[in-house]
Amino acid sequence: MKFKYFAVALLALVAMSRSVFADQREDAYALVKRWADAFNSGDVEKIVGMYTTDALVFDPFNPGLVSKPDDLRAMLKRSVSTKSQIFLGEHSTLVLSTDAVVIVVFYDLSAPDLSAPNADAKPFGYQGRSSFVLVKKGDLWQIAHQHSSRRPKT
């Protein structure tokens, strides 16, 4: 009889944890969507505020590791100055704990050719992929690590 109660309690716990993990996935991915919206609007300060102060970032257009808020700010200023737009695609989320998740996402990045003298210029296009490690501090998800790279052609 004790086993029966234990089994029921365990099943209830598993069912509740799936619901909690689903909420974590949605809450964490909402940060990635806000990040893309802020990038598209060129709001560097809003983007920098989404990272932890000790975040580690590998960017496909920056040869080094970005690990300080001022370096992140400088990198983002260069990126948004191109008037690039990012379009998020397929993504997947892995819950590591109640306060840490990994999100991988494919994206398309496009920007006008700013060196061209007219509006008929060919836009710059880039297909990429990013992985984000997000941590929750209080009620706030933040980016602790991001690695972006070109998406290989099939």
C-alpha positions in Angstrom: 0.0 0.0 0.0 2.8 2.4 0.8 4.3 1.8 -2.6 1.0 2.7 -4.3 0.9 6.1 -2.5 4.6 6.6 -3.3 3.9 5.9 -7.0 1.0 8.3 -7.1 3.0 11.0 -5.5 5.9 10.4 -7.9 3.6 10.6 -10.9 2.1 13.8 -9.6 5.5 15.3 -9.1 6.6 14.4 -12.6 3.4 15.9 -14.1 3.9 19.1 -12.1 7.6 19.4 -13.1 6.8 19.0 -16.8 4.4 22.0 -16.4 7.1 24.0 -14.5 9.7 23.1 -17.2 7.3 24.2 -20.0 6.8 27.5 -18.2 10.6 27.9 -17.8 11.1 27.2 -21.5 8.5 29.8 -22.5 9.7 32.5 -20.1 13.4 32.0 -21.1 12.6 32.1 -24.8 10.7 35.3 -24.3 14.0 36.9 -23.4 15.5 35.7 -26.7 12.6 37.3 -28.6 13.0 40.6 -26.6 16.7 40.4 -27.4 15.9 40.1 -31.2 13.4 43.0 -31.0 15.9 45.2 -29.2 18.5 44.4 -31.8 16.1 45.2 -34.6 15.3 48.5 -33.1 19.0 49.3 -32.5 18.6 49.7 -28.7 22.1 48.8 -27.5 21.5 49.7 -23.9 18.4 47.6 -23.7 20.4 44.6 -25.1 23.3 45.1 -22.8 20.9 45.1 -19.9 19.8 41.6 -20.9 23.2 40.1 -20.2 24.8 39.3 -16.8 27.7 41.6 -16.0 30.1 38.7 -16.4 28.6 37.3 -19.6 30.8 35.6 -22.2 29.9 36.2 -25.8 31.3 34.8 -29.1 30.1 36.8 -32.1 30.6 35.6 -35.7 31.9 39.1 -36.7 34.2 39.6 -33.7 37.4 37.5 -33.6 37.7 37.7 -29.8 35.8 36.8 -26.7 33.6 39.6 -25.3 33.5 39.4 -21.6 33.0 43.0 -20.3 29.8 45.1 -20.6 31.8 48.0 -22.3 33.2 45.5 -24.9 29.7 44.1 -25.4 28.3 47.6 -25.9 31.0 48.4 -28.5 30.4 45.2 -30.4 26.6 45.8 -30.4 27.0 49.4 -31.6 29.0 48.1 -34.6 26.3 45.5 -35.3 23.3 47.7 -35.0 25.0 50.5 -37.0 24.6 48.3 -40.1 20.8 48.5 -39.7 20.7 44.7 -39.6 17.5 42.9 -38.9 17.4 39.5 -37.2 14.7 37.0 -37.9 14.5 34.1 -35.4 13.7 30.6 -36.7 13.5 27.1 -35.3 14.6 26.8 -31.7 14.9 24.3 -28.9 15.3 24.7 -25.2 17.0 22.4 -22.6 16.1 23.0 -19.0 19.2 22.5 -16.8 17.7 23.6 -13.5 15.0 25.9 -12.1 17.2 28.8 -12.8 19.3 27.8 -15.9 18.4 26.9 -19.5 20.1 26.5 -22.8 18.4 27.7 -25.9 19.6 27.1 -29.4 18.1 29.0 -32.3 18.6 29.4 -36.0 18.3 32.9 -37.4 18.6 35.0 -40.6 20.3 38.3 -40.5 19.9 40.9 -43.2 21.1 44.4 -43.8 21.0 46.9 -46.6 24.2 47.4 -48.5 25.2 50.7 -46.9 28.0 51.3 -49.3 25.7 51.4 -52.3 24.6 54.8 -53.6 21.0 53.8 -54.2 18.1 51.9 -52.7 18.4 49.1 -55.3 21.5 47.7 -53.7 21.7 44.1 -52.8 21.1 43.4 -49.1 23.6 41.6 -47.0 22.3 38.2 -45.9 23.6 35.8 -43.3 22.2 32.5 -42.0 23.3 31.8 -38.5 22.8 29.8 -35.3 23.1 30.9 -31.7 23.3 29.1 -28.4 22.3 31.0 -25.3 22.8 30.0 -21.6 20.2 31.9 -19.6 20.2 32.2 -15.8 17.4 33.4 -13.7 18.2 35.9 -10.9 15.1 36.6 -8.9 12.3 36.8 -11.4 14.6 38.0 -14.2 16.2 35.8 -17.0 19.6 37.1 -18.2 22.0 35.9 -20.8 25.2 34.5 -19.2 26.7 33.1 -22.4 26.0 33.4 -26.1 27.8 31.8 -29.0 26.8 32.7 -32.6 28.2 31.3 -35.8 27.4 31.0 -39.5 25.0 28.1 -40.3 26.7 25.6 -42.5 25.2 25.0 -45.9 23.6 21.6 -46.3 
